[in-house]
Structure formats: C-alpha cells, structure tokens
C-alpha cells in the first residue's frame, strides 16, 4: 500500500487467525486526518482478534525523539 510522505510501522499486539479486512481503509482514514492537521501519529487498529499499533513517520522530517530508536553505548571497562 502506498502512503506518500509517510513511513508506516505496525506493531502486532495480538494476531488473529484471519487477516483483517479493514486495515487499509483504517490507514488511509488516519492519513487523511493527519493531512488535515491532526498531530497524533500513533493509532490502535482493532478488528476481530487483531490489535495493531500503527505509527506514521513523516519522510520529510526528523523523527520525533519520543518515537526514535535510541542507541546507547555501554562501557564495561574493557581495555
């Protein structure tokens, strides 16, 4: 599915035995809201047994720190 201007991630919280039918419609409806000015970028999709966290990352901006993966260097005293 194309989502111009956004990279979309999906984190499965619960999986169902049958693929959800409304996921594409859900994503397009949230994109429309974002284009109208909605600041929220994370949504929860639920259908049947499915529960999926969907996050929209703009491809034209730096990722907000609350969504970024942070790399940490751990010093263990090795020489």
C-alpha positions in Angstrom: 0.0 0.0 0.0 1.3 3.4 -0.8 1.5 6.1 1.9 3.0 9.1 0.2 5.0 11.2 2.6 4.9 8.7 5.4 6.7 5.5 6.5 4.3 3.4 8.4 5.2 0.8 11.1 2.9 -1.9 12.6 3.5 -3.5 16.0 1.3 -6.6 16.5 -0.1 -6.8 20.0 -2.5 -9.6 19.2 -2.7 -11.7 16.0 -5.9 -13.3 14.6 -6.3 -16.4 12.6 -8.0 -14.5 9.7 -6.3 -11.4 8.0 -8.1 -8.2 8.9 -10.1 -6.7 6.0 -10.3 -3.1 7.3 -6.6 -2.3 7.8 -6.0 -0.5 4.5 -9.1 1.7 5.0 -8.1 2.4 8.6 -4.6 3.6 7.4 -6.0 5.8 4.6 -8.5 7.4 7.0 -5.8 8.2 9.5 -3.6 9.6 6.8 -6.4 11.9 5.7 -6.8 13.2 9.3 -3.0 13.8 9.5 -3.1 15.8 6.3 -5.9 17.9 7.8 -3.7 18.8 10.7 -4.1 16.1 13.3 -0.9 16.0 15.4 -1.3 12.4 16.6 0.9 9.9 14.7 0.2 6.6 16.6 -3.1 4.8 16.4 -4.5 1.4 17.5 -6.3 -0.7 14.9 -8.6 -3.4 16.3 -10.6 -5.9 14.2 -11.7 -9.3 15.4 -8.8 -10.9 17.3 -6.3 -8.4 15.8 -4.8 -5.4 17.8 -2.1 -3.5 15.9 -0.3 -0.3 16.9 0.2 1.8 13.7 2.7 4.7 13.7 3.1 7.2 10.9 6.6 8.7 10.4 6.9 11.7 8.0 9.6 11.1 5.4 10.3 14.8 5.2 11.1 15.4 8.9 13.5 14.2 11.5 11.8 11.5 13.7 10.4 13.0 16.9 12.6 11.8 19.9 9.7 10.0 21.6 9.5 7.6 18.6 13.1 7.4 17.7 15.2 4.3 18.4 18.0 5.4 20.7 21.4 3.8 20.5 23.2 3.5 23.8 26.9 2.7 24.3 27.6 0.7 27.4 31.1 0.8 28.8 32.1 -2.4 30.5 35.6 -1.3 31.4 37.2 -3.5 28.7 40.7 -2.4 27.5 
